Amino acid sequence: MPESVAIIGAGPLGRWLALASARAGFCVQLEDVMPANLHHAQELLRQELGRAALPHVAFVSTIEEAVRNADLVIDCVPDELESKLEILWLLDRMAPPRTVFATPTTRLSIADLANCTYRPGKCIAIAAEAAALAGDGGGEILLRTTSRTAPETVALLERFWRRLGFSPVFQADVGEQPR
């Protein structure tokens, strides 16, 4: 069970994920290079969770600090090849070997992205538009796997999304054979 979740990017999706994860009882590290985004996130979470819950949420300005103890990292960078490759490269080098990466993408192949890391079995795609995730929550969430996705990665993501109130559905990445 992931107990520590790092969220990279404190824009609307990152703020929603931080809020939902904190409500579900996870320790959250929310990172953004833009201080204004972190400030907005801190205000939102203070209003929604109250001061008592804020000790379970840290607002950090470096990726290294965010992922240091993370069981799961979710990046909220733009769904563009260069952005995804850069963030996965950084995460791969800074996160502990046990850490699983989940990346929201509706356009890119998780198999291709995962193969650019030293941990392709620990990478999974969240195949949902940001607006669909950040809505009321709940419902189905599509997660794309590869032939190399480890069973423990699938299990961890399934438990995570269920705690957030979603029903995870796993599907093989485009061009991949079902597991």
Protein Blocks (a to p, Z undefined) as FASTA:
>chain_A
ZZbdcdehjafklmmmmmmmmmnopacddddfblklmmmmmmmmmmmnojmlmmmpccdf
bfklmmmmacbdcdfbdcdfklmmmmmmmmmmmpcfklccddddfkbcfklmmmmpcblm
lgccddddfklmmmnggajddddddfklcfklmmmmmmmmmmnopacdddddehiacZZ
